[in-house]
Amino acid sequence: MLRSLLIVAVAAGLFGCASRERVVLLPGPDGKVGTVVVEGISGRATLNTAYAAVDLADHKAQARTLSETEVRQRYGRALDALPQRPASFALLFLFDKAELMPESKGTIAAIVGEYSRRPAAEVVVIGHTDQTGPSQYNDGLSHRRAEAARDELIREGIPADRIEMQWRGDRQPLPATARKDARNRRVDVKIR
């Protein structure tokens, strides 16, 4: 849940008071928030709704809720300076091969497009297999799939030194999938 939320802590300098800080809980891109507990010298506050805030001033924790407009007005420049959230893609592969399924070839263009929109982007490719076959074999197959994805991205213009390659074999299947589920014959691509 922590991945879906963003916390903005505003230091005392923005308020002109040396002993005051504010923490604001922002919703994730899907609108969901988790829970954050802020502890100060004289107490604690639990933030679990969008735009919930706590001011830590003069050893007191004062909780309240701000409006989205108020947060944007006060912290817009800081929010605009935050890095983009990572983008994720899945490339599916043919059974027992390091060859892309035809429907995944269009995803390559989306990956390259996302990469080109980000300054100083990094790409991580992570190879996977289903749980058919021995684990040692699946480790090698997931490695070959990661290499195939990396090589395709390089052919499409992403510099090799911007791509990190990993492989997991059959150790990280998608939740609620069967041993032979084709969705696990994949390479996850993350752009950050």
N, C-alpha and C positions, 0 to 999 in steps of 0.2 A: 504494500500500500504506500510505502514511503516514496516509491518512484512516481506515484501519481500526484504528489503534492509538492508544493514549493513554499518555502518559508523565506520571508524577507525580514531581516533584522536590521533595524536602522539605528546607527550609533548616535551617541549624544551630540556630536558636532552639528547634526542637521537641526537640532532643536535649540541650540544655544545654551544648553544646561549640561554641565559635566556629569551629572548623576542620573541621566535619563536614557533609557533605551526602549524601543518598541519592537515587538515581534508580531508579524501579520501572517496568517495562514491563507495561502492562495489555493484556489481549486486547480486541479490538473486539467489537461486539455479535454478530458471527458466529463468535466464538471464535478468529479468526485474529490473528496478530501479524506484524509485520515485523521489521526489524533496526535497532537503534540502537547506535551506537558512542559511548561516553562516554570522553573523554580528560581525564586529570588531569595534574598536574605530573610525576608519576613513572610514568605509563603509561596504558594504555587498556584498556577492557573492552567486549566485544561482548555485547549483550543480544539474544536472538532466540527466547526461549521465554516463555510467559505467566508473569508474576510474577517474572521474573529481576530481580535488583537489584544495584546496585553502590553501595558506600559509599566516599566519598572522604574519608578521614580521615588527617591527619598526612602528607599528600603521597603516600598509597598508595591504589590502587584495589583494593578487595576485593569480588569478585563472589560472589553466592550466589543461591539461589532461595528465595523466600518462599512460603508457602501462601496460597491465596485467603482463608482465614479470618484469617490473620495480617495481611494487607493490609487487610481490612475492619475489623479491630479497631483497628489503628494509625491508619488514614487514612480511616475511614468518614465523618467529618464533612467532610473536604475533598472526598471523592468525591461526597457528597450535594450539595455546593455547586456542582459543575460544571454548566454549562448543558446542557440536553438536546441530543442530537444532532439535526441537521436531519432533517426528514421530506421525502420526495420522492414526487411523484405525476405521472402522465402523463395528459393529456387528449388524446384522439384526435379528429381533424377529418375531415369529408367531403372527398373529392377536389376540389381547386381552389376550396375555400370556407373561410370563416371561421365555419363552423357545426359545433357539436359533434356527434359521432356519438352516437346514442341511448345506447349502453352507457357513454359517458363522463359522462353526466349524474349518475349515481349517485356518481361520484368527487367531484363538487362537494361533496356532503354530507360525505364523508370529510375533504375539505380544510378545510371550515368547522369540523367537529368538532375536528380537530387544532389548528387556529388557536385555538379557544376554550379548549383545555386548556393553552395556553402563556401565561405572563405576558409581556407586552411583545413578542409575536411579530411577526416581519416576514415578508412573503411576496414571493417573486421569481417572476415568470412569464416564461418564455423561449419565444418562438415559433420554430417550425421548419417546414420543408417537405421533401417528397421532392425528388429531383433532376430532376423533369420540368419542362421549361420553362426559360426564360432566368433567370439568377441575379438580374438586376435585378427581374424580375417576382416571383420567389420571396422577395426581401427584403420587398417590399410585402405579399405574402400572409402571411408570417410575422409582420409587424407587425400586420396586421389580426387574425390569430389571437390574438396576445398581448393586443390590445385587447379582443377578445371574451371571453377568459378573465377578464381583469381586471374587465370590466363585469359578468360573471356573479357573480364573487366579491363585488363591491360590492353587487349586488342581494341577495345572501344574507347581508349584514351585516358583511362585513369592511371597515373604513374605508379609503377611497381612499389616505390618506396612509401606510398600512402596506403598500402594494403597490408594488413596483418592477417596471418592465416593461422587457424586453429582447427582441431578436429576432435570429436568426442566418441566416435564409434557408435555403439548402440546404447551408451550409458545415459543419454538424456532424451528419451522419447517424449513426444508431446503428451500432455495429460489425457487420460481417457482414450488411449489408442490401443489397438490390438498389436500383437507381436509383428505381424506382417503389414501393418498399415502403411500405405504408400506415402502418407504425409510425413513420415519419419525419414524417407529417402530424400533428404534435403540438404541444402546449405543455407544457413541463416546469414543474411548480410545486414550489418548494422553500419549506418553512416552517422558519425558524430563530429 
